[in-house]
Amino acid sequence: MEIGEKLPEYLGKDQDGNEIKLSDFAGKKLVLYVYPKDMTPGCTNEACNLRDNYERFLAKGYAVVGVSIQSAESHKKFIAKYNLPFPLIADTDKTLVTELGAYGEKKMYGKTTIGTIRTTFVADENGIITEVFRARQVKVKEHASQIIGKE
């Protein structure tokens, strides 16, 4: 998906089995961040950076939702271990990540693999994508500042 397109209405189920829909965030800006795997160093740094800046996101009218292909159980452990205040969608069948264009061929350490491509979509109050951060653009330790600025 690209800037100017609308995010899908049905996003998936979170770690507690709750359905997450785009319309749940009507009137809010949405940070939908797709990450490869719970508990890995880069993904943990990214999640903790978003967690540490969560109040800033809320103050600016944003909601934050993470997405990966791990199970709800894996997400529950990740949330508990790092005290994450936002939901994580368990996209185990890869429906959402595929629709978003965040699943496919990627290169890691010179090797081509198939998997989740770290991508962040920022959408306006109507669910229209206003910004996309692709894999190499995402700075996991300062991602919040990339999204909402350094103020």
Secondary structure, DSSP 8 states (H G I E B T S, - for coil): --TTSB--SEEEEBTTS-EEEGGGGTTSEEEEEE-S-TTSHHHHHHHHHHHHTHHHHHHTTEEEEEEESS-HHHHHHHHHHHT--S-EEE-TT-HHHHHHT-EEEEEETTEEEEEE--EEEEE-TTSBEEEEE-GGG--TTSHHHHHH---
